[in-house]
């Protein structure tokens, strides 16, 4: 049985309007999701430290054994990070864990015992492997910016000095008169075996700002 023309047109009109409404609703959902993503990226991510240890994207310059050790470290659940270290010019972004044992330095950058805690006033000491997360320090320069993000704040530093010292020169971790950050790794960067020297980066704190919400 055929459908009258007027009724057929009404059915088509209802179908068109329904399709239009569904399409509009889907568009609104997509736009809302994109908007939330932009808001999160634009407001929270640049300033908040990250609960999961993040790794610099390019590991092509890492030692093969270091990449393997990092992958092995992922099999164990990491404790909550103390902070996130970021050196924009070097493309480095990595979380900071407490301690300098093998597992910690395979997984992240480690906070050196008996130095100021990240986010506090004093000389904050951080250690990393020369063939892993701190490989990029070979290209660091005086004046480079460094960010250390903790819950609720971002400490911003600028590199003041770079030293090459003996392992016994632990004075580089002594308390300082003003807030400072000291990065420590082995040297030379491409030395085969146990490196005989230490590469030290000293940065002075410039300012502190409040961070955005923590991404938990």
Secondary structure, 3 states (H helix, E strand, C coil): CCCCHHHHHHHHHHHHHHHHHHHHHHHHHHHHHHHHHHHHHHHHHCCCCECCCCCCCCCCCCCHHHHHHHHHHCCCCCCCCCEEEEEHHHCEEEEEEECCCHHHHHHCEEECCCCCCCCCCCEEEEECCCCCCCHHHHHCCCCCEEEEEECCEEEEEEEEEEEEEECCCHHHHCCCCCCEEEEEEEECCCCCCCCCEEEEEEEEEEEEEECCCCEC
